[in-house]
Amino acid sequence: MPGTAISAPEVTHVSKHGLWLLRGDEELFLPFEQFPWFRQATIEQITQVEAPGPDHLYWPDLDIDLAVESIRHPEAFPLISHG
């Protein structure tokens, strides 16, 4: 039985505070404070997002891989790179 099809992820808004991502019928907010890798990225880099799996997001231009759960519950994933 095939899995549930979801539409491709789409960045719907970027502000000085973070970005909003629409994934199927779920909207996720990625604040730059918790996801600093996006802060200096261009709009083009941020909007090039792929979903290689149902619980996985990938930004190829930035080489950023994120589990959807890490966006929903960033407190459970406390390691942040400050590079």
N, C-alpha and C positions, 0 to 999 in steps of 0.2 A: 504494500500500500504506500503510495507516494506521500511525502510530507505536505504540510500546509504551505501553499505558495504565499509569499509575502511580496509586496512591491519593493522595488529597489530603494535603498535608503536615500534620503534627500535632505540636504541642509536647507532649512527654510529661512533662517535668520542668523545674522552675525552682528553682535554688538560689542562694545568695549568690555563687556562682562563675560561673554562666552558665545557659544553657538547652540542653536536648536536644531535637532535632527529628527526628521519624521521617518519612522520605521514601521511600515504597515499602518496600524491604527494607533500606534504609540508615539508620543512626542517626548524626546529626551533632551535635557539641557546639560551641556558640558561647560561648566564655568572654567574660565582660564586659570583661576586660582587652584583648581584641582587637576586641570588638564593643561599645564603650561606649554606643552609642545605645540599647541595651536596658536598661541599668542602672537608670534611673529610671522605666521604663515600668511600667504596671500589668499584672497577669496578663491581664486582658481584652485589652489592646493587644497583648501578646506572642502570645497564642493566636490572634489573627485574622490568620492567614498564608495566602497564596494562592500558587499556582504558575501564573503566566500562561504559562509555557513550560517545556520539559523541564529547562532548566538555569538557571532564574530563579525567585527567591522574592521575594514582595512583602508587606509589612506595611502595609496601607492606612491604619490609624489612626495609624501612626508615620511614614508616607511614607518607608519604608526599602525600597530595592531591593538585592538581593544576588545575585550570580552564585553558583551552587552551588560552583563551583571556588574561589571566594574563601573559602568555609567549609572546604573540604577542605584547601586549601593557603594559609592566610592569609599565610605568609611571602613568597609571590609577589605579594601585594597590600599593600605596606608603608604605604600612605597611610591614616592614621587621623585622623579629625576630633576635635579636642579642644575643641569648642565647647560 
